[in-house]
């Protein structure tokens, strides 16, 4: 599982997620995006880039809920985005 800021310098979170999805060895790893300003337009871009979810940077409870949901999936399943 990877949690990445969408607004990183050099390679932003969108580029990172696309690189993860493009590599067969990492394509199935769930990626959660953190954003200081989530919105409908950004949400669509997040989905296209391959993120599982987007969470506001300071929404600790929301992030924990998503992490717990992914961890509770069946052990024999690889972690999948909902």
C-alpha positions as CSV (number, residue, x, y, z in Angstrom):
1,X,0.0,0.0,0.0
2,X,1.3,3.5,-0.9
3,X,0.1,6.8,0.4
4,X,1.3,9.7,-1.8
5,X,0.9,13.5,-1.8
6,X,-0.6,14.7,-5.0
7,X,1.5,17.9,-5.0
8,X,5.0,16.6,-4.6
9,X,7.9,18.5,-6.4
10,X,9.6,17.0,-9.4
11,X,7.3,13.9,-9.8
12,X,3.8,14.7,-8.6
13,X,1.5,12.1,-7.1
14,X,-0.3,11.7,-10.5
15,X,2.9,10.8,-12.3
16,X,3.9,8.5,-9.5
17,X,0.6,6.6,-9.6
18,X,0.8,6.3,-13.4
19,X,4.3,4.9,-13.1
20,X,3.2,2.4,-10.5
21,X,0.3,1.2,-12.7
22,X,2.5,1.0,-15.8
23,X,4.9,-1.5,-14.1
24,X,3.6,-5.0,-14.0
25,X,5.5,-5.7,-10.7
26,X,3.7,-2.8,-8.9
27,X,0.5,-2.4,-10.8
28,X,-1.7,-4.1,-8.1
29,X,-0.4,-2.1,-5.2
30,X,-3.2,0.2,-3.8
31,X,-2.3,3.9,-4.0
32,X,-4.0,6.5,-1.8
33,X,-3.7,10.2,-2.7
34,X,-3.4,13.0,-0.2
35,X,-4.5,16.4,-1.3
36,X,-4.7,19.8,0.3
37,X,-7.7,20.7,-1.9
38,X,-9.7,17.6,-3.0
39,X,-12.6,18.4,-5.4
40,X,-14.6,16.8,-8.1
41,X,-12.2,17.7,-10.9
42,X,-9.2,16.4,-9.0
43,X,-11.2,13.3,-8.0
44,X,-11.6,12.3,-11.6
45,X,-7.9,12.9,-12.4
46,X,-7.1,10.8,-9.3
47,X,-9.2,7.9,-10.7
48,X,-7.6,8.2,-14.1
49,X,-4.1,8.1,-12.7
50,X,-4.9,4.9,-10.8
51,X,-5.3,6.0,-7.2
52,X,-7.8,4.0,-5.0
53,X,-8.9,7.0,-3.0
54,X,-8.2,10.6,-2.4
55,X,-8.2,12.0,1.1
56,X,-7.7,15.5,2.4
57,X,-4.1,15.8,3.8
58,X,-5.3,16.6,7.3
59,X,-8.2,14.1,7.5
60,X,-6.5,11.6,9.7
61,X,-9.7,9.7,10.5
62,X,-10.6,9.4,6.8
63,X,-7.1,8.1,6.0
64,X,-7.2,5.5,8.8
65,X,-10.6,4.3,7.7
66,X,-9.4,3.7,4.2
67,X,-6.2,2.0,5.4
68,X,-8.3,-0.3,7.6
69,X,-10.7,-1.1,4.9
70,X,-7.9,-2.2,2.5
71,X,-6.2,-4.2,5.3
72,X,-9.4,-6.1,6.1
73,X,-9.7,-7.6,2.7
74,X,-9.3,-11.4,2.4
75,X,-5.6,-12.3,2.9
76,X,-5.5,-14.5,-0.2
77,X,-6.7,-11.6,-2.3
78,X,-4.2,-9.0,-3.4
79,X,-5.3,-5.6,-2.1
80,X,-7.8,-4.1,-4.5
81,X,-9.2,-0.6,-4.9
82,X,-12.9,-0.5,-4.3
